[in-house]
Structures are given as structure tokens and as C-alpha cells.
Amino acid sequence: MAVNQLSTCPLAHELNRVLAEGAGTPIQWSDATTRVGFIETSRSPIATNQTLWIAFCRAAQAAAEYSGLPKSHAQGLIGAMREIEENIHLHSQRARDGVVGYRATREEFEFAIADNGIGVLASLRQSPHYANLLDPGTAIRLALTDGESRFRHENTGRGYGFHDLFVGLANLNCRLRFRSEDHAMTIDGTTPSLMRARLSQGVRLQGFVSSVACRLSSPSVSH
């Protein structure tokens, strides 16, 4: 499992605690009381896969609403989470050990998705259109751009699925972080957009990590 790839400290702490306590199963674990949950991306067989994944997404949406997000925003965020999780199966070439996690408090909701796959740069370079791409930072920016993916030359209309994420974050105060290889892209503020992205460089990390944390100034009492 891509435990060490999770980049948000509260989620990483919770996952390490769950693993240390041996709670739940290695496939899925959630706690409605503390509003924390994790699921591996290597879920099988297919019928069980869908049942566990749907239940997990419902629990994540309930947690998002608990944090004060209106139902429509919570639905949009979880829809984006599902799209990003699908990227692991489409692009990482290592879907067997990815992990998705969420955490909610009365003021904040966050989710993170991580894999130990080939990374964004290597995935894009499989397309002739990006064969000469060399920079992981540029690759992350391209992955966040509508319609850009290694399938571009096939005219499938596929991208990495981040359009719905940005739409769902309209009017919300959020922090987004995307990391692959030795580059990370951070976007902060209300209605975050790619135009406000900041790139940084650090220690190399295998695979791809996406994390989103939305902060509310005060909890909502109705949805």
C-alpha cells in the first residue's frame, strides 16, 4: 500500500494509527465516529470491488457534509475523488497498492489519493505528443489541464479528471497539493485555480499524490 505517499500529515497520522492497531481489513477501514476512512485501490473481485467502493464514497460524502460542506459541494468533491482514483487504474500501471483516504472535523474536510506507480511524467511520455517532455513539474501542470493525458493522441476525450475538482471547489477555501517525482504543485485560497499554482522541488517520490483540504470558517447546521 502507498502509505508513505500520503502527503497530508493528519491523514498520514491516522493511517499509521489504523495500521498499527490492526483495525478493520487491509482493503477498507472507516470510522463514522471520527469521520476517517481509507480504502486500497486493489479491490477484488469486481462485485466486491464495487460494493466496497460505493460504500466508501458514501461514507466520505457523509463526512464532508459533517464538516459543514453543503450537500452539493460534498457531492462534487466526492465525484472528483472518484475521478482521481480512476486515474490510478488508467495511468499508474500499479493499481494494486494505491490508497484513498479522507478525514473530517467540524471545520475541515480533506481527502488524499496516492499510488506507487510510474508517475505523471512517465505516463504522459507514453503518448507521442509528449515523448520529449522532460520536466516533472511541467507534467503535473499538464495533468491538471483539461483534456491532457497520454490518451490525447487517441482522441478519446480523456484527461486526468481534474476539471470536476476545480469546478467543485468554487467559492470554497481550499488547499490542493499534487506531487510526483521531485516536484510538487500547491494551490491555496478561495476558488482555487491552476492560474494560482506554485511549483516547488524536493525529495523524489515515486508515483503520484493528490490531496485536497477544504476549510470552513464555521460549521453549517443544515444541508
C-alpha positions in Angstrom: 0.0 0.0 0.0 1.2 3.5 -0.8 1.2 4.5 2.9 4.3 6.7 2.7 3.0 8.6 -0.3 0.2 10.4 1.6 1.3 14.0 1.9 -1.2 15.4 4.4 0.0 15.0 7.9 -3.3 14.4 9.7 -4.3 11.7 7.2 -0.9 10.0 7.3 -1.0 10.0 11.1 -4.5 8.4 11.1 -3.5 5.7 8.6 -0.4 4.8 10.5 -2.5 4.6 13.7 -5.0 2.3 11.9 -2.3 0.0 10.6 -0.6 -0.1 14.0 -3.8 -1.1 15.8 -4.7 -3.6 13.1 -8.2 -2.2 12.9 -10.5 -3.2 10.0 -9.3 -5.1 7.0 -6.4 -4.4 4.7 -8.9 -3.4 2.0 -11.2 -1.0 3.7 -11.4 0.8 7.0 -13.7 3.6 8.2 -14.9 5.1 11.4 -18.1 7.0 11.4 -17.4 8.4 14.9 -14.1 10.0 14.0 -15.0 10.6 10.3 -11.9 9.0 9.0 -11.6 6.3 6.3 -9.2 4.5 4.0 -9.5 2.1 1.1 -7.0 0.3 -1.1 -7.4 0.6 -4.9 -6.7 -3.2 -5.4 -10.2 -4.3 -4.5 -11.3 -7.6 -5.9 -13.3 -9.5 -7.1 -15.2 -7.0 -9.2 -18.6 -7.3 -7.4 -16.9 -6.8 -4.0 -14.9 -4.0 -5.5 -17.9 -2.0 -6.5 -19.8 -2.6 -3.2 -16.8 -1.5 -1.1 -16.0 1.5 -3.2 -19.6 2.7 -3.4 -20.0 2.3 0.4 -16.7 4.1 1.0 -17.7 7.1 -1.2 -21.0 7.4 0.6 -19.2 7.5 3.9 -16.8 10.1 2.5 -19.7 12.3 1.4 -21.3 12.0 4.8 -18.1 13.0 6.4 -17.8 16.0 4.0 -21.3 17.1 5.0 -20.5 16.7 8.6 -17.6 19.2 8.2 -20.1 21.8 7.1 -20.0 21.5 3.4 -23.3 21.9 1.6 -24.6 18.6 0.1 -24.0 19.9 -3.5 -20.4 20.7 -2.7 -19.8 17.4 -0.9 -21.2 15.5 -3.9 -18.9 17.4 -6.2 -15.9 16.8 -4.1 -16.5 13.1 -3.8 -17.3 12.9 -7.6 -13.8 14.4 -8.2 -12.3 12.0 -5.7 -13.7 9.1 -7.7 -12.4 10.5 -11.0 -8.9 11.0 -9.5 -9.0 7.4 -8.1 -9.8 6.2 -11.6 -6.5 7.7 -12.7 -4.6 5.1 -10.7 -6.2 2.4 -12.8 -5.8 4.2 -16.1 -2.3 5.7 -15.7 -0.2 4.4 -12.8 0.4 0.9 -14.1 0.4 -0.1 -10.4 -3.2 0.0 -9.2 -2.7 -2.9 -6.8 -1.3 -0.8 -3.9 -2.8 2.7 -4.2 -4.7 4.2 -1.3 -7.6 6.7 -0.9 -8.2 8.4 2.5 -10.5 11.1 3.9 -10.8 12.9 7.2 -13.4 15.3 8.5 -13.7 17.6 11.5 -16.3 20.3 12.2 -14.2 22.8 10.3 -12.3 20.9 7.7 -12.7 18.1 5.2 -9.8 16.5 3.3 -9.0 13.6 1.1 -5.9 12.2 -0.4 -5.1 9.7 -3.2 -1.7 8.1 -3.6 -0.1 5.4 -5.7 3.4 3.9 -6.2 3.1 3.9 -9.9 5.2 5.3 -12.8 4.3 8.9 -12.1 2.8 11.6 -14.2 5.9 12.3 -16.4 6.4 8.7 -17.4 2.6 8.3 -18.1 2.5 11.3 -20.4 5.6 10.3 -22.2 3.8 7.2 -23.4 2.0 9.5 -25.8 3.9 10.5 -28.9 2.6 14.1 -28.3 4.7 14.2 -25.0 7.6 11.9 -25.9 10.1 14.8 -25.4 8.7 16.0 -22.1 11.4 16.0 -19.5 10.3 18.0 -16.5 8.0 16.5 -13.8 6.7 20.0 -12.8 5.5 20.6 -16.3 4.0 17.2 -16.4 2.0 17.9 -13.2 0.7 21.2 -14.7 -0.3 19.4 -17.9 -2.1 16.6 -16.0 -4.2 19.3 -14.2 -5.1 20.9 -17.6 -8.4 19.9 -19.2 -8.1 17.1 -21.8 -4.4 16.5 -21.3 -3.3 12.9 -20.8 -1.4 10.1 -22.5 -4.6 9.3 -24.4 -4.7 12.7 -26.1 -3.4 11.4 -29.5 -6.2 8.8 -29.4 -8.9 11.5 -29.4 -10.8 9.7 -26.6 -11.6 13.0 -24.8 -9.9 11.6 -21.7 -8.0 13.8 -19.3 -6.8 13.2 -15.8 -10.2 14.2 -14.4 -9.3 17.3 -12.5 -11.8 19.6 -14.3 -14.6 18.5 -12.0 -12.4 19.0 -9.0 -11.8 22.7 -9.7 -15.5 23.2 -10.6 -16.5 21.7 -7.3 -14.1 24.0 -5.3 -15.8 27.2 -6.5 -16.3 29.6 -3.6 -14.6 27.2 -1.1 -11.4 27.9 0.8 -9.1 25.0 0.0 -5.5 23.9 -0.2 -4.6 21.5 -3.1 -1.3 19.7 -3.4 -0.2 17.4 -6.2 3.2 15.6 -6.1 5.1 13.4 -8.5 8.8 12.6 -8.6 10.7 15.5 -7.2 8.1 18.2 -7.9 5.0 19.4 -6.0 2.3 21.9 -7.1 0.3 23.7 -4.4 -2.8 25.8 -4.9 -4.3 27.8 -2.0 -7.2 30.1 -1.4 -10.9 30.6 -2.3 -12.0 29.1 -5.6 -8.5 27.7 -6.3 -7.5 27.5 -9.9 -4.5 26.4 -12.0 -3.5 30.0 -12.6 -2.6 30.4 -8.9 -0.5 27.2 -8.7 3.0 27.3 -7.2 5.7 24.7 -8.1 8.4 23.5 -5.7 11.1 20.9 -5.8 12.1 18.4 -3.1 12.9 14.8 -2.4 11.9 12.4 -5.1 8.7 10.5 -4.5 7.5 7.5 -6.6 4.1 7.6 -8.1 1.5 10.4 -7.8 -0.2 12.0 -4.8 -3.3 14.3 -4.9 -4.6 15.9 -1.7 -7.4 18.4 -1.1 -8.2 20.1 2.2 -11.2 22.4 2.4 -11.6 24.7 5.5 -14.8 26.3 6.7 -14.9 29.3 8.9 -17.9 28.0 10.8 -19.8 24.7 10.7 -23.0 24.5 8.9 -26.1 23.3 10.7 -28.2 22.3 7.8 -27.7 20.9 4.2 
